[in-house]
Amino acid sequence: MDEVIYYYLSRAYPTWLVTWFFVLHGAGVAFEMAMKKVLGGYLRLHRLISGPMTMALVGFTVVRLFLPHVIRHGLDKKSINEDSVLAQFVKDCLPLIHLPSSF
């Protein structure tokens, strides 16, 4: 499904790296859950260690698998343009909204 959404946004044929991004994260969660069952809570990392490790894995996979395709197909520029159009629309509509005086 992720590749279909990506195709509709970029009109680029799938390379399956976007899917591998999510498969890798799912495998990581499955591995973590299996280790929790095997170890039974005997060996548990503190949140100050496990949190940064998780963010490092997510950051690494975003930079290596996800962002190159987003930048290559210009989706970053399209997103920024759409955000600026939305912001201008909201800015133009704000004077039209009449809030109650008690608000």
C-alpha positions as CSV (number, residue, x, y, z in Angstrom):
1,M,0.0,0.0,0.0
2,D,2.9,2.4,0.8
3,E,4.3,2.0,-2.7
4,V,0.8,2.7,-4.3
5,I,0.5,5.9,-2.2
6,Y,4.1,6.9,-3.1
7,Y,3.3,6.2,-6.8
8,Y,0.2,8.4,-6.7
9,L,2.2,11.2,-5.1
10,S,5.3,11.0,-7.4
11,R,4.2,9.1,-10.5
12,A,7.4,7.1,-10.2
13,Y,7.5,3.4,-10.5
14,P,8.1,1.5,-7.2
15,T,11.6,0.6,-6.2
16,W,10.4,-1.2,-3.1
17,L,12.7,0.8,-0.8
18,V,9.7,2.5,0.8
19,T,8.3,-0.9,1.5
20,W,11.6,-2.1,2.9
21,F,11.6,0.9,5.2
22,F,8.4,-0.3,6.9
23,V,9.4,-4.0,6.7
24,L,12.6,-3.3,8.5
25,H,10.7,-1.4,11.2
26,G,8.2,-4.2,11.6
27,A,11.0,-6.8,11.8
28,G,12.6,-4.6,14.5
29,V,9.4,-4.6,16.6
30,A,9.0,-8.3,16.1
31,F,12.6,-8.9,17.2
32,E,12.1,-6.7,20.2
33,M,8.9,-8.5,21.3
34,A,10.6,-11.9,20.8
35,M,13.6,-10.9,22.9
36,K,11.2,-9.7,25.7
37,K,9.5,-13.1,25.7
38,V,12.8,-15.0,25.7
39,L,14.5,-13.0,28.3
40,G,11.3,-12.6,30.4
41,G,12.3,-9.2,31.7
42,Y,15.6,-10.4,33.0
43,L,17.7,-8.1,30.9
44,R,16.0,-4.8,30.1
45,L,17.6,-1.6,28.8
46,H,16.9,1.6,30.5
47,R,14.7,4.2,28.6
48,L,17.7,6.5,28.3
49,I,19.5,3.8,26.3
50,S,16.6,2.2,24.4
51,G,15.0,5.5,23.3
52,P,18.0,6.9,21.6
53,M,18.8,3.5,20.0
54,T,15.3,3.4,18.6
55,M,15.5,7.0,17.3
56,A,19.0,6.2,15.8
57,L,17.5,3.2,13.9
58,V,14.5,5.2,12.6
59,G,16.8,8.2,11.7
60,F,19.2,5.9,9.8
61,T,16.5,4.1,7.8
62,V,14.8,7.4,7.0
63,V,18.0,8.9,5.7
64,R,19.1,5.8,3.8
65,L,15.8,4.4,2.5
66,F,13.0,7.0,2.6
67,L,14.4,10.5,2.0
68,P,16.5,9.8,-1.2
69,H,13.3,8.9,-3.1
70,V,11.4,11.9,-1.6
71,I,14.1,14.3,-2.7
72,R,14.7,12.6,-6.1
73,H,11.1,12.9,-7.2
74,G,10.6,16.4,-5.8
75,L,8.0,15.5,-3.2
76,D,9.7,17.7,-0.6
77,K,9.2,20.8,-2.9
78,K,5.6,19.7,-3.7
79,S,4.9,19.3,0.0
80,I,6.4,22.7,0.9
81,N,4.4,24.3,-1.9
82,E,1.1,22.7,-0.7
83,D,1.8,23.8,2.8
84,S,2.3,27.4,1.7
85,V,-0.9,27.3,-0.3
86,L,-2.8,25.9,2.7
87,A,-1.3,28.5,5.0
88,Q,-2.4,31.3,2.6
89,F,-5.9,29.8,2.4
90,V,-6.2,29.8,6.2
91,K,-4.8,33.3,6.4
92,D,-7.4,34.5,3.8
93,C,-10.2,32.7,5.6
94,L,-9.5,34.0,9.1
95,P,-11.1,37.4,8.7
96,L,-14.3,35.7,7.5
97,I,-14.6,33.7,10.7
98,H,-16.7,35.5,13.3
99,L,-16.1,34.2,16.8
100,P,-18.6,34.9,19.6
101,S,-17.8,37.8,21.8
102,S,-17.4,35.6,24.9
103,F,-14.7,33.6,23.2
